[in-house]
Amino acid sequence: MPETPLHVVLYQPQIPQNTGNIGRLCAVTGAVLHLIHPLGFKIEDRHLKRSGMDYWYELDVVEHASWEAFLAHPRSPKRLWLFTTKAKKTYWEVAFEPGDGLVFGNEGAGAPDFLHTHIAEHRITLPQFNPKLRSLNLSTAVGIAVYEALRQFNL
């Protein structure tokens, strides 16, 4: 079986429309979507289905009961990159590799402290040019990150 080029990891996402949009992105790009529970919605949520449309059926999605279950799963990524507003290193300074996992915290609280500790050496950020604003929308951030990684793979 060929190696999965990219994994998108959502830690306890809260908004079904964001997850639906990200699922659609993953389906189109061939990335695996990992959802770390608990989720702030049900997978059957009509908003999730509407955002992901019929692409959801083409999506390679893996649900995990916890972070520990994700790490132990045989399809977990080889290397993890945590996207956070708390990092100094930008995603432009990273050489992504096939099999990498792009990790994103949830819309309300971001990534918990233990993720910052666990992925301390691989914390990166999307530059923000207006310091008065908190961050990008989750699905926008994931889209930027996925396409940069794929660009680097020359796909």
C-alpha positions in Angstrom: 0.0 0.0 0.0 1.5 3.4 -0.9 2.3 5.8 1.9 -0.3 8.4 2.7 1.2 11.8 1.7 -0.4 13.8 4.5 -2.4 13.5 7.7 -4.6 16.3 9.1 -5.2 15.9 12.8 -8.0 17.8 14.6 -7.9 17.8 18.3 -11.4 17.9 19.7 -12.9 20.1 17.0 -16.1 22.0 18.0 -17.7 23.4 14.9 -19.2 20.9 12.5 -19.0 23.3 9.5 -15.2 23.7 10.0 -14.8 19.9 10.2 -17.0 19.4 7.1 -14.9 21.9 5.1 -11.7 20.3 6.3 -13.1 16.8 5.4 -13.8 18.1 1.9 -10.3 19.4 1.6 -8.8 16.1 2.8 -11.0 14.2 0.3 -9.9 16.3 -2.6 -6.2 16.3 -1.7 -6.0 12.6 -0.6 -5.0 13.5 3.0 -6.2 11.3 5.9 -8.4 13.2 8.5 -7.9 12.1 12.1 -10.5 13.3 14.6 -9.5 13.2 18.2 -12.6 12.8 20.5 -14.5 14.2 22.2 -16.0 16.2 19.3 -18.3 19.2 19.8 -20.9 17.6 17.5 -22.1 14.3 16.1 -20.6 13.0 12.9 -24.2 12.7 11.6 -24.6 16.5 12.2 -26.4 18.1 9.2 -24.0 21.0 9.2 -21.1 18.7 8.9 -22.7 16.9 6.0 -23.7 20.1 4.3 -20.1 21.5 4.5 -18.5 18.3 3.4 -21.3 17.6 0.9 -21.0 14.3 -0.8 -17.2 14.4 -0.5 -17.6 12.9 3.0 -18.1 9.5 1.4 -14.8 9.8 -0.4 -12.9 10.8 2.8 -10.4 8.7 4.6 -11.3 9.6 8.2 -10.1 7.9 11.3 -11.7 8.6 14.7 -9.7 8.2 17.9 -11.1 8.1 21.4 -8.2 10.1 22.8 -4.8 11.5 22.0 -3.2 8.3 23.4 -5.3 6.2 21.2 -4.3 8.3 18.2 -0.6 7.9 19.0 -1.0 4.1 19.4 -2.9 3.7 16.1 -1.0 1.9 13.3 -2.0 4.7 10.8 -0.7 7.6 12.9 1.7 10.0 11.1 5.4 9.5 11.3 6.1 13.1 12.4 3.8 15.7 13.9 3.7 19.5 13.4 1.5 21.5 15.8 0.1 24.7 14.2 -0.3 27.3 16.9 -0.3 31.0 17.4 2.1 30.5 20.3 5.0 29.4 18.0 7.8 31.6 16.7 8.8 29.4 13.8 6.7 29.8 10.7 5.4 27.1 8.4 7.6 28.6 5.7 10.7 27.5 7.6 9.7 23.8 7.6 10.5 21.0 5.2 7.4 18.8 5.2 7.7 15.2 4.3 5.2 12.6 3.0 3.6 10.9 6.0 3.7 14.1 8.2 0.8 15.0 10.4 -0.5 18.5 10.7 -2.1 19.0 14.1 -4.6 21.7 15.0 -6.3 22.5 18.3 -10.0 23.3 18.5 -11.8 26.5 17.7 -12.4 27.5 21.3 -9.3 26.7 23.2 -6.7 25.9 20.6 -4.2 23.2 21.6 -3.9 22.2 25.2 -0.7 22.6 27.1 0.2 18.8 26.9 0.2 19.0 23.1 2.6 21.9 23.2 4.8 19.9 25.5 4.5 16.7 23.4 5.2 18.4 20.1 7.5 21.1 21.5 10.2 20.7 18.8 7.7 20.9 15.9 5.5 23.9 16.8 4.9 26.2 13.9 2.6 29.1 13.1 1.0 30.8 10.2 2.2 34.4 10.3 -0.3 37.0 11.3 0.2 40.6 10.2 -2.5 42.2 12.3 -1.6 41.8 16.0 -5.0 43.0 17.1 -6.7 39.8 15.7 -6.5 36.5 17.4 -6.2 33.9 14.6 -7.5 32.6 11.3 -10.5 30.3 11.0 -9.6 26.7 11.6 -10.6 25.5 8.1 -8.7 28.4 6.5 -5.6 27.6 8.5 -5.8 23.9 7.6 -6.2 24.7 3.9 -3.1 26.9 3.9 -1.0 24.3 5.7 -2.2 21.3 3.5 -1.5 23.1 0.2 2.0 24.3 1.4 2.9 20.7 2.4 1.6 19.3 -1.0 3.5 22.1 -2.8 6.7 20.9 -1.1 6.0 17.3 -2.2 5.7 18.6 -5.8 2.4 16.8 -6.2 
